[in-house]
Amino acid sequence: MAAVSRLSRAGLQSLVGSTMRRPIRGMAGAAQAAMDVEVWSLPMPSVEDVQKQDDGRGPQWVFLGCPGVGKGTYASRLSKLLDVPHIAMGNLVRNELKGSSPLSKQLSDAMEAGKLLPDEIIFNLLSRRLEQGLAVGEKGFILDGFPRTISQAEVLEDVTEIDLVVNLKLREDVLISKCLGRRICSQCGGNFNLAKIDIKGEDGAPNIFMPPLLPPPSCASKMTVRADDTDEVVRARLRVYQEESAPVEEFYRSRGKLLDFNVGGGIPETWPNLLTALNLTEKANEQGVQRKLVA
């Protein structure tokens, strides 16, 4: 493992370069100061001011959370708003699975068993994606699905400066229902969800309502289910996350970079609250994207 980590560090460092090590000043300090206050009043500086301070380097954020919590959904929307790439490890893995290489077989076996993928594979996929981004002039990123372990977080910390880590949280029974309801269009690649979540709050907990995200008629007959979205595998993935990935939350919390965010409803309810927590409501209104991204 040590040898793999050293090789991966060297490879990633050669790709991201020194410009990506510059931190977005003020973001981490703001997160630290807000750890004991309501998430909705996080006193972050505006993204525009922060970018000006760092000569145009885009935000470098990480999204954490259990499988099915919505990391891809909200990371992709924020990437459009902030004009930075959304790099989803799950998508990189699924693209690799389309091939017939020995790596594809190794990935398939691990995913079907609900196991975390070996670091060497993850680093290789991420290195390739970062290299492609640098070639076309990408600045900043939102990572989704990486890092998953403390060792991965340490490698990433050696390579570049992560400004903010958004930790999405949702109760387990809802997560399982959402995972089992996920569907992908085999033609356009669109993500949909057939699950309808309607849970009445008890003992002070809020109600949770999430309507299904149904496909349009053109996609309805082309729905496929991910190989890892079975009840057994979903529960195994949640156990693995709690045992091996949840400590990453504390890794970033101790560095003052973690923002816990409770998902309490569907996209129309959650998206505006997330913008408020990130101090991005004004930016979204200026760009006129709130309504378009919620739709």
C-alpha positions as CSV (number, residue, x, y, z in Angstrom):
1,M,0.0,0.0,0.0
2,A,2.8,2.4,0.8
3,A,4.4,1.8,-2.6
4,V,1.1,2.4,-4.3
5,S,0.5,5.7,-2.4
6,R,4.0,7.0,-3.3
7,L,3.5,6.3,-6.9
8,S,0.1,7.9,-6.9
9,R,1.2,11.0,-5.1
10,A,4.0,11.5,-7.6
11,G,1.6,11.0,-10.5
12,L,-1.1,13.3,-9.2
13,Q,1.4,16.0,-8.2
14,S,2.9,16.1,-11.7
15,L,-0.7,16.5,-13.1
16,V,-2.2,19.2,-10.9
17,G,0.8,21.4,-10.7
18,S,1.6,24.2,-8.2
19,T,-1.2,26.5,-9.2
20,M,-3.8,24.1,-7.8
21,R,-2.2,24.1,-4.4
22,R,-3.2,27.7,-3.7
23,P,-6.0,27.8,-1.1
24,I,-9.1,29.9,-1.4
25,R,-8.3,32.2,1.4
26,G,-11.0,32.6,4.1
27,M,-13.2,29.7,3.2
28,A,-11.7,27.2,5.7
29,G,-11.7,29.8,8.5
30,A,-15.3,30.6,7.9
31,A,-16.3,27.0,8.0
32,Q,-14.4,26.6,11.3
33,A,-16.1,29.6,12.8
34,A,-19.5,28.2,11.9
35,M,-19.2,24.7,13.2
36,D,-21.4,25.3,16.2
37,V,-24.1,27.5,14.5
38,E,-27.0,26.7,12.3
39,V,-26.0,25.5,8.9
40,W,-28.2,28.1,7.2
41,S,-26.1,31.0,8.5
42,L,-22.7,29.9,7.5
43,P,-20.7,33.1,7.2
44,M,-18.7,32.4,4.1
45,P,-17.2,35.0,1.8
46,S,-18.7,35.4,-1.6
47,V,-17.2,33.1,-4.3
48,E,-16.5,36.1,-6.5
49,D,-14.4,37.8,-3.9
50,V,-12.5,34.6,-3.1
51,Q,-11.7,34.0,-6.8
52,K,-10.4,37.5,-7.2
53,Q,-8.1,37.0,-4.3
54,D,-6.6,33.9,-5.9
55,D,-6.1,35.2,-9.5
56,G,-9.0,33.2,-10.9
57,R,-8.4,29.8,-9.4
58,G,-11.8,28.1,-9.1
59,P,-13.2,26.5,-6.0
60,Q,-11.9,23.1,-5.1
61,W,-14.6,21.3,-3.2
62,V,-15.4,17.8,-2.1
63,F,-18.8,16.2,-1.6
64,L,-19.2,13.5,1.0
65,G,-22.1,11.4,2.0
66,C,-23.6,7.8,1.9
67,P,-24.5,6.2,-1.3
68,G,-27.8,7.6,-2.6
69,V,-27.7,10.8,-0.6
70,G,-27.6,13.0,-3.7
71,K,-23.9,13.9,-4.0
72,G,-24.1,13.7,-7.8
73,T,-27.3,15.6,-8.0
74,Y,-26.2,18.6,-6.1
75,A,-22.5,18.6,-7.1
76,S,-23.5,18.7,-10.7
77,R,-25.8,21.7,-10.2
78,L,-23.2,23.6,-8.2
79,S,-20.6,22.8,-10.9
80,K,-22.8,24.6,-13.4
81,L,-23.3,27.6,-11.1
82,L,-19.6,27.9,-10.2
83,D,-18.3,27.0,-13.7
84,V,-16.0,24.3,-12.5
85,P,-16.0,20.6,-13.5
86,H,-18.0,18.0,-11.6
87,I,-15.7,15.0,-11.3
88,A,-17.7,12.0,-10.1
89,M,-15.7,8.9,-9.3
90,G,-18.8,6.8,-9.9
91,N,-19.0,8.1,-13.5
92,L,-15.3,7.5,-14.1
93,V,-15.7,3.9,-12.9
94,R,-18.9,3.2,-14.9
95,N,-17.2,4.6,-18.0
96,E,-14.3,2.2,-17.4
97,L,-16.7,-0.7,-17.0
98,K,-17.9,-0.2,-20.5
99,G,-14.6,-1.7,-21.7
100,S,-13.4,-5.3,-21.6
101,S,-10.0,-4.9,-20.0
102,P,-8.8,-6.8,-16.9
103,L,-9.4,-3.5,-15.0
104,S,-13.0,-3.6,-16.0
105,K,-13.4,-7.1,-14.6
106,Q,-11.8,-6.1,-11.3
107,L,-14.0,-3.1,-11.0
108,S,-17.1,-5.1,-11.7
109,D,-16.3,-7.8,-9.2
110,A,-15.7,-5.2,-6.4
111,M,-18.8,-3.2,-7.2
112,E,-21.1,-6.2,-7.2
113,A,-19.8,-7.2,-3.8
114,G,-20.4,-3.7,-2.4
115,K,-16.7,-3.2,-1.6
116,L,-14.5,-0.1,-1.8
117,L,-12.3,0.0,-4.9
118,P,-8.5,-0.4,-4.4
119,D,-6.7,2.9,-4.1
120,E,-4.4,2.2,-7.0
121,I,-7.4,2.0,-9.4
122,I,-9.0,5.1,-8.0
123,F,-5.8,7.1,-8.3
124,N,-5.2,6.0,-11.8
125,L,-8.8,7.0,-12.9
126,L,-8.6,10.4,-11.1
127,S,-5.1,11.1,-12.5
128,R,-6.3,10.5,-16.0
129,R,-9.3,12.8,-15.5
130,L,-7.2,15.6,-14.0
131,E,-4.8,15.4,-16.9
132,Q,-7.6,15.7,-19.4
133,G,-9.0,18.7,-17.5
134,L,-5.6,20.5,-17.4
135,A,-5.2,20.0,-21.1
136,V,-8.4,22.0,-21.8
137,G,-7.8,24.7,-19.1
138,E,-10.1,23.6,-16.4
139,K,-9.8,25.6,-13.1
140,G,-11.1,24.2,-9.9
141,F,-13.3,21.2,-9.4
142,I,-16.0,19.5,-7.3
143,L,-15.0,16.0,-6.4
144,D,-17.9,13.5,-5.8
145,G,-17.0,10.1,-4.4
146,F,-13.4,10.8,-3.6
147,P,-11.8,10.6,-1.1
148,R,-13.5,7.6,0.5
149,T,-10.8,6.7,3.1
150,I,-8.3,8.5,5.3
151,S,-5.4,7.3,3.2
152,Q,-7.1,8.8,0.1
153,A,-7.7,12.1,1.9
154,E,-4.1,12.3,3.0
155,V,-2.9,11.8,-0.6
156,L,-5.3,14.5,-1.8
157,E,-4.1,16.9,0.9
158,D,-0.5,16.4,-0.2
159,V,-1.4,17.1,-3.8
160,T,-3.8,20.1,-3.6
161,E,-5.7,22.4,-1.2
162,I,-9.3,21.5,-0.7
163,D,-11.3,24.6,0.3
164,L,-14.6,23.1,1.5
165,V,-16.1,19.7,2.1
166,V,-19.9,19.4,1.9
167,N,-21.2,16.4,3.9
168,L,-24.7,15.5,2.9
169,K,-26.7,13.6,5.5
170,L,-29.9,11.6,5.2
171,R,-31.5,8.9,7.3
172,E,-30.7,5.3,6.3
173,D,-34.2,4.0,5.4
174,V,-34.6,6.8,3.0
175,L,-31.1,6.2,1.5
176,I,-32.0,2.5,0.8
177,S,-35.3,3.5,-0.8
178,K,-33.6,6.0,-3.0
179,C,-30.9,3.6,-4.1
180,L,-33.4,0.9,-5.0
181,G,-35.4,3.4,-7.0
182,R,-32.6,4.7,-9.2
183,R,-32.8,4.2,-12.9
184,I,-30.5,5.3,-15.8
185,C,-31.6,5.8,-19.4
186,S,-29.5,3.5,-21.6
187,Q,-29.7,6.0,-24.5
188,C,-29.1,9.5,-23.1
189,G,-27.5,8.5,-19.7
190,G,-30.0,10.5,-17.7
191,N,-30.5,9.7,-14.1
192,F,-34.0,9.2,-12.7
193,N,-35.6,7.8,-9.5
194,L,-38.9,5.9,-9.2
195,A,-39.0,6.1,-5.4
196,K,-41.6,8.2,-3.7
197,I,-40.5,9.1,-0.2
198,D,-43.2,10.4,2.2
199,I,-42.2,9.9,5.9
200,K,-44.0,11.6,8.7
201,G,-41.7,13.1,11.3
202,E,-41.6,11.6,14.8
203,D,-40.0,12.7,18.1
204,G,-39.2,16.1,16.8
205,A,-37.8,14.9,13.5
206,P,-39.0,16.8,10.4
207,N,-41.2,15.3,7.7
208,I,-39.4,14.0,4.6
209,F,-41.1,14.2,1.3
210,M,-39.3,13.4,-2.0
211,P,-41.4,12.9,-5.1
212,P,-40.1,10.5,-7.8
213,L,-37.9,11.9,-10.5
214,L,-39.6,10.3,-13.5
215,P,-38.2,10.0,-17.0
216,P,-39.7,11.8,-20.0
217,P,-41.7,9.6,-22.4
218,S,-38.6,9.4,-24.7
219,C,-36.6,7.6,-22.0
220,A,-39.4,5.6,-20.2
221,S,-38.8,2.4,-22.2
222,K,-35.0,2.6,-21.9
223,M,-34.6,2.5,-18.1
224,T,-31.9,0.3,-16.7
225,V,-30.9,-0.5,-13.1
226,R,-27.3,-0.2,-11.9
227,A,-25.8,-3.6,-11.0
228,D,-25.0,-2.4,-7.5
229,D,-28.5,-1.2,-6.7
230,T,-29.9,-4.3,-5.1
231,D,-31.1,-4.4,-1.5
232,E,-28.2,-6.7,-0.4
233,V,-25.5,-4.6,-2.1
234,V,-27.0,-1.3,-1.0
235,R,-27.0,-2.3,2.6
236,A,-23.4,-3.6,2.2
237,R,-22.3,-0.3,0.7
238,L,-23.8,1.6,3.6
239,R,-22.0,-0.6,6.1
240,V,-18.7,-0.1,4.3
241,Y,-19.3,3.6,4.2
242,Q,-19.9,3.8,8.0
243,E,-16.8,1.6,8.7
244,E,-14.3,3.1,6.3
245,S,-15.5,6.3,4.8
246,A,-17.3,8.1,7.7
247,P,-13.9,8.8,9.4
248,V,-13.1,11.0,6.5
249,E,-15.7,13.4,7.9
250,E,-13.7,13.8,11.1
251,F,-10.5,14.2,9.0
252,Y,-11.9,17.3,7.4
253,R,-13.9,18.5,10.5
254,S,-10.6,18.7,12.4
255,R,-9.2,20.9,9.7
256,G,-12.2,23.3,9.8
257,K,-13.4,22.5,6.3
258,L,-16.5,20.3,6.9
259,L,-20.0,21.6,6.4
260,D,-22.7,19.2,7.5
261,F,-25.9,19.6,5.5
262,N,-29.1,17.7,6.2
263,V,-31.1,16.7,3.1
264,G,-34.7,17.1,4.2
265,G,-36.7,16.9,1.0
266,G,-36.6,16.7,-2.8
267,I,-34.7,19.0,-5.1
268,P,-37.1,21.9,-5.0
269,E,-36.9,22.1,-1.2
270,T,-33.2,21.1,-0.8
271,W,-31.6,23.1,-3.5
272,P,-32.5,26.6,-2.2
273,N,-31.5,25.6,1.3
274,L,-28.1,24.4,0.0
275,L,-27.5,27.6,-1.8
276,T,-28.2,29.5,1.4
277,A,-25.8,27.3,3.4
278,L,-23.1,28.0,0.8
279,N,-23.8,31.7,0.6
280,L,-24.6,31.3,-3.1
281,T,-28.2,32.4,-3.3
282,E,-27.4,35.9,-4.6
283,K,-25.1,34.4,-7.3
284,A,-27.7,32.0,-8.4
285,N,-30.3,34.8,-8.6
286,E,-27.9,37.0,-10.6
287,Q,-27.4,34.2,-13.1
288,G,-31.1,33.3,-13.2
289,V,-30.3,29.6,-12.7
290,Q,-32.2,28.7,-9.6
291,R,-35.5,27.9,-11.3
292,K,-33.7,26.2,-14.3
293,L,-31.5,24.0,-12.1
294,V,-34.4,22.9,-9.9
295,A,-36.5,21.9,-12.9
